Amino acid sequence: MRCDLHIHSKYSFDGVPTLDAICRAAMERHIDIIATTDHCDITDGPEGIRSYLENEAARLEEYAQVKEKYKVLKFLYGVEVGNPNDKPQIARTFVDAREFDFVIGAIHFLPDGSDVYKLPYPDLESIDTMFRQYFASMNHLAELGGFDTLAHLDYPLRVLNEKVTSPTITQYRNLVEPILEKIVAKGIALEINTRGIYDWQGRAGPEEWVLKRYKALGGKYVTIGSDAHTANWIGVGFNEAVELLRRAGFEAYTIYEKRVPQQIPI
């Protein structure tokens, strides 16, 4: 059973494919389980909750249509909630009012509202400051909980091509540790995000040491997602993610249906 639990459609502000195109691509690549997880950052920007709500009715309608059309697929209804720790009551009300199968928790913005993607990063000091702020926000997110999997722990690496010598967060072990402790305590999954395979990092993330530490702390659940924003990246890196899981000592990956984890043996 192959899966991709992190896919963005045209209903994300930065997504391209229709839900029908996503299903067709999944079937062509022999992916059995998919989840549509469009952006709903808890902000007032184009990625934010207002934009999500404007598209929600159309998204639900198309989802019902393709779920009926592609019965061979297990097509889960999800969302990627960004920076819920900034406005926790709004985030909690949004999630609780909806019947999602799967909720991704993510950080895209620093505490001052800066977009990780849009900062200049002129030197290593600015990069270090950004990482420390990013992990502080992620620690608050983990403390808040209310989601099923923690997305792209090493997200800032995406924008640091040619600005750092290697794609690693090893130097921030002391900041990553409390995040892992919190999600383990709350039974939250850790995501293997395969986007780095088709980006400059050349590998899925997070690094193997993070997964091993998550497991050593008692972590049980790991989800796999491509973070695809176009149909051609759906399912990319699944095999590599499974090998990473095996090396870290896991025997299964996790999917969520009606917010309940299910283990799929690898």
C-alpha positions as CSV (number, residue, x, y, z in Angstrom):
1,M,0.0,0.0,0.0
2,R,1.5,3.3,-1.2
3,C,0.4,6.7,0.1
4,D,0.8,10.4,-0.2
5,L,-0.8,12.4,2.7
6,H,0.4,15.9,1.9
7,I,-1.0,17.2,-1.4
8,H,-2.1,20.7,-2.4
9,S,-4.8,21.3,-5.0
10,K,-6.0,24.4,-6.8
11,Y,-7.9,25.3,-3.6
12,S,-4.5,26.2,-2.0
13,F,-3.3,29.7,-2.9
14,D,-0.2,28.2,-4.4
15,G,-1.6,25.0,-5.7
16,V,-2.3,24.0,-9.3
17,P,-4.1,20.6,-9.9
18,T,-7.8,19.9,-9.6
19,L,-8.8,17.1,-7.3
20,D,-9.6,15.0,-10.4
21,A,-6.1,15.5,-11.7
22,I,-4.7,14.5,-8.4
23,C,-6.7,11.3,-8.4
24,R,-5.6,10.5,-12.0
25,A,-2.0,11.1,-11.2
26,A,-2.2,8.9,-8.0
27,M,-3.6,6.0,-10.0
28,E,-1.0,6.4,-12.7
29,R,1.7,6.1,-10.1
30,H,0.0,3.2,-8.2
31,I,-0.6,5.3,-5.1
32,D,-3.4,3.7,-3.1
33,I,-4.1,6.3,-0.4
34,I,-4.0,10.0,-0.8
35,A,-5.1,13.1,1.2
36,T,-5.9,16.5,0.0
37,T,-4.4,18.9,2.5
38,D,-4.9,22.5,1.2
39,H,-3.5,25.5,3.1
40,C,-5.3,27.2,5.9
41,D,-2.7,29.3,7.6
42,I,-4.2,31.2,10.5
43,T,-3.4,34.5,9.0
44,D,-5.1,37.3,7.1
45,G,-3.0,36.8,4.0
46,P,-3.8,35.0,0.7
47,E,-2.7,31.8,2.4
48,G,-5.0,32.3,5.3
49,I,-8.4,31.3,6.7
50,R,-10.4,33.8,4.7
51,S,-9.1,32.4,1.4
52,Y,-9.7,28.9,2.6
53,L,-13.3,29.7,3.5
54,E,-13.9,31.3,0.1
55,N,-13.0,28.0,-1.6
56,E,-14.4,25.5,0.9
57,A,-17.8,24.9,-0.7
58,A,-16.2,24.2,-4.1
59,R,-13.6,22.0,-2.6
60,L,-16.1,19.9,-0.7
61,E,-18.3,19.6,-3.8
62,E,-15.4,18.4,-6.0
63,Y,-14.1,16.1,-3.3
64,A,-17.5,14.3,-3.1
65,Q,-17.5,14.0,-6.9
66,V,-14.0,12.5,-7.2
67,K,-14.4,10.2,-4.2
68,E,-17.4,8.7,-5.9
69,K,-15.6,8.5,-9.3
70,Y,-12.4,7.0,-8.1
71,K,-13.6,4.4,-5.7
72,V,-10.4,2.3,-6.0
73,L,-8.6,5.1,-4.2
74,K,-8.8,5.8,-0.5
75,F,-9.1,9.6,-0.7
76,L,-8.9,11.3,2.6
77,Y,-10.1,14.8,3.4
78,G,-7.5,16.8,5.1
79,V,-6.1,20.3,5.7
80,E,-2.7,21.9,6.5
81,V,-3.2,24.4,9.3
82,G,-0.4,26.8,9.4
83,N,0.7,28.7,12.5
84,P,-2.3,27.8,14.6
85,N,-0.2,28.7,17.7
86,D,-0.5,32.4,16.7
87,K,-4.3,32.4,17.1
88,P,-5.1,29.1,18.9
89,Q,-8.8,29.8,19.6
90,I,-9.5,30.6,16.0
91,A,-7.6,27.5,14.8
92,R,-9.3,25.2,17.3
93,T,-12.8,26.5,16.4
94,F,-12.0,26.1,12.7
95,V,-10.8,22.5,13.0
96,D,-13.5,21.4,15.5
97,A,-16.3,22.7,13.3
98,R,-15.2,20.4,10.4
99,E,-15.1,16.7,9.7
100,F,-11.5,16.3,8.5
101,D,-9.9,12.9,8.2
102,F,-6.5,14.3,8.7
103,V,-5.0,17.6,10.1
104,I,-1.5,18.7,9.4
105,G,0.1,21.2,11.8
106,A,2.8,23.4,10.3
107,I,4.9,26.6,10.7
108,H,5.4,28.9,7.7
109,F,5.8,32.2,9.5
110,L,8.1,33.4,12.2
111,P,6.7,35.0,15.5
112,D,6.9,38.5,14.0
113,G,4.9,37.4,11.0
114,S,7.8,37.2,8.6
115,D,7.4,34.6,5.8
116,V,10.3,32.1,5.9
117,Y,10.3,32.1,2.1
118,K,10.7,35.8,1.7
119,L,13.5,36.8,4.1
120,P,16.8,37.8,2.5
121,Y,19.2,35.7,4.6
122,P,22.3,37.9,3.9
123,D,24.6,36.0,6.2
124,L,24.9,32.9,8.6
125,E,23.9,35.0,11.6
126,S,20.5,35.9,10.0
127,I,20.0,32.2,9.1
128,D,20.7,31.2,12.7
129,T,18.3,33.8,14.1
130,M,15.6,32.5,11.7
131,F,16.1,28.9,12.7
132,R,15.9,29.7,16.4
133,Q,12.7,31.7,15.9
134,Y,11.3,28.9,13.6
135,F,11.9,26.2,16.2
136,A,10.6,28.4,19.0
137,S,7.3,28.7,17.0
138,M,7.3,25.0,16.3
139,N,7.8,24.3,20.0
140,H,4.7,26.4,20.7
141,L,2.8,24.5,18.0
142,A,3.8,21.2,19.6
143,E,2.7,22.4,23.0
144,L,-0.6,23.5,21.6
145,G,-1.4,20.2,19.8
146,G,-4.8,19.7,18.2
147,F,-3.4,18.3,15.0
148,D,-2.4,14.8,13.7
149,T,1.1,15.2,12.2
150,L,3.8,17.7,12.5
151,A,4.8,18.8,9.0
152,H,8.3,19.5,7.5
153,L,10.3,19.9,10.6
154,D,13.2,21.2,8.5
155,Y,11.1,23.5,6.3
156,P,13.5,26.5,6.3
157,L,16.2,24.4,4.5
158,R,14.1,24.8,1.3
159,V,15.1,28.4,0.9
160,L,18.8,28.1,1.8
161,N,20.3,26.7,-1.4
162,E,23.8,28.1,-1.8
163,K,23.4,30.0,1.5
164,V,24.5,27.0,3.7
165,T,27.1,24.3,3.0
166,S,24.8,21.3,3.6
167,P,21.1,20.7,4.2
168,T,21.1,19.8,7.9
169,I,19.6,20.9,11.1
170,T,22.0,18.9,13.2
171,Q,23.3,22.0,15.0
172,Y,19.8,22.6,16.4
173,R,19.4,19.2,18.2
174,N,18.8,21.0,21.5
175,L,15.9,22.9,20.0
176,V,14.4,19.9,18.1
177,E,14.5,17.6,21.2
178,P,11.7,19.4,23.2
179,I,9.5,19.5,20.1
180,L,9.8,15.8,19.7
181,E,9.2,15.2,23.4
182,K,5.9,17.2,23.2
183,I,4.5,15.5,20.1
184,V,5.4,12.1,21.5
185,A,3.6,13.0,24.8
186,K,0.5,14.1,22.8
187,G,0.5,11.0,20.4
188,I,1.1,13.3,17.4
189,A,2.8,11.8,14.3
190,L,6.0,13.1,12.7
191,E,5.9,13.7,8.9
192,I,8.4,12.4,6.4
193,N,8.2,15.1,3.8
194,T,9.7,13.9,0.5
195,R,9.8,17.3,-1.2
196,G,13.5,17.6,-0.6
197,I,14.1,14.7,-3.0
198,Y,13.0,17.0,-5.9
199,D,14.5,20.1,-4.3
200,W,18.2,21.0,-3.7
201,Q,18.4,18.9,-0.5
202,G,18.3,15.7,-2.6
203,R,16.6,13.7,0.2
204,A,13.5,13.4,2.2
205,G,13.3,15.2,5.5
206,P,13.7,15.3,8.4
207,E,17.1,13.6,8.7
208,E,17.4,10.1,9.9
209,W,18.7,11.1,13.4
210,V,15.4,13.0,14.0
211,L,13.3,9.9,13.2
212,K,15.5,7.7,15.4
213,R,15.3,10.2,18.3
214,Y,11.5,10.5,17.8
215,K,11.3,6.7,18.1
216,A,13.6,6.5,21.1
217,L,11.4,9.0,22.9
218,G,8.4,6.7,22.3
219,G,7.1,8.1,19.0
220,K,4.8,5.6,17.2
221,Y,3.3,7.4,14.2
222,V,5.0,8.6,11.0
223,T,3.1,10.0,8.0
224,I,4.5,10.3,4.5
225,G,3.7,13.1,2.1
226,S,5.2,14.7,-1.0
227,D,3.9,18.3,-0.3
228,A,3.1,18.3,-4.0
229,H,1.6,21.5,-5.4
230,T,1.4,20.1,-9.0
231,A,0.2,16.7,-10.1
232,N,3.5,15.6,-11.5
233,W,5.0,15.4,-7.9
234,I,2.3,13.3,-6.4
235,G,3.7,10.2,-4.8
236,V,7.3,11.1,-5.4
237,G,9.8,9.7,-2.9
238,F,7.5,7.1,-1.3
239,N,10.0,4.3,-1.6
240,E,12.8,6.5,-0.2
241,A,10.6,7.4,2.7
242,V,9.9,3.8,3.5
243,E,13.6,3.0,3.5
244,L,14.2,5.9,5.8
245,L,11.5,4.5,8.1
246,R,13.1,1.1,8.1
247,R,16.6,2.5,8.9
248,A,15.0,4.4,11.8
249,G,13.5,1.2,13.2
250,F,9.8,1.6,12.2
251,E,7.8,-1.2,10.8
252,A,4.8,0.8,9.6
253,Y,3.7,4.2,8.4
254,T,0.5,5.9,9.6
255,I,-2.6,7.2,7.9
256,Y,-5.6,9.0,9.5
257,E,-9.2,8.4,8.9
258,K,-11.7,10.5,10.8
259,R,-8.7,11.7,12.9
260,V,-7.9,8.1,14.0
261,P,-4.4,6.7,13.3
262,Q,-4.1,3.5,11.3
263,Q,-0.8,1.7,10.9
264,I,0.1,0.4,7.5
265,P,2.9,-2.2,7.5
266,I,5.9,-1.5,5.3
